[in-house]
């Protein structure tokens, strides 16, 4: 997918081209108004781990029109390349994006999470942004496959709803693979991966305090909340980070001096 924004950094073979939250909101809404459509993903260390072993995930990322830096390590690696960018997650985008969508009368669709989380998030967003038009919301059943007949039918419902932006909360890599798949059927719609944002908005999960987010230690909060699940994930992330920031640069230097 051709992007109007040039890449500002490349991490693990993935080009980043969104420098800030404001830029992300502006571009997404501009695409929605012009009905061009796009896929918007937020690159983090967990994604970089999964991209190494999941070709469908990689293919989805390579089709994205916009990619932001989600997480302090990705921001750090991008800045090492001279990129001037800020951390922008799916959870960061959802409220300012809904505010702008309400202002510009852009219909929104929510796909993913659970029925309770969807209802709670929609209720809270409507309280904050009364003019927000929610064209539809859907929690797919357990075992939903992002490329399947059920996914095709979901894409048809999203297209028929009149939505211009679809926020997908299935977790990685499922949400990115579904977004890329659905976009092919709905090229006029922008699909944004938002992870656990609906759970945060509904109150079903508590996001890390702002000082932890701002200081790059949100992962500590998640680890404390679910150590059994997160310890293995963050162990793999640490290995990837070490490889990309220490081993890979050394490998390039050794190659240079041959």
Secondary structure, DSSP 8 states (H G I E B T S, - for coil): ---SS--SEEETTEEE----HHHHHHHHHHHHHHT--EEEEEE-HHHHHHHTT-HHHHHHHHT-SEEEE-SHHHHHHHHHTT-------HHHHHHHHHHHHHHHT--EEEEES-HHHHHHHHHHHHHH-TT--EEEEE---TT--SSSHHHHHHHHHHHHTT-SEEEEES-TTHHHHHHHHHHHH-TTSEEEE-TTHHHHHHTSS----HHHHHTT-HHHHHHHH-HHHHHHHHHHHHHHHHIIIIIHHHHHHHHHT-
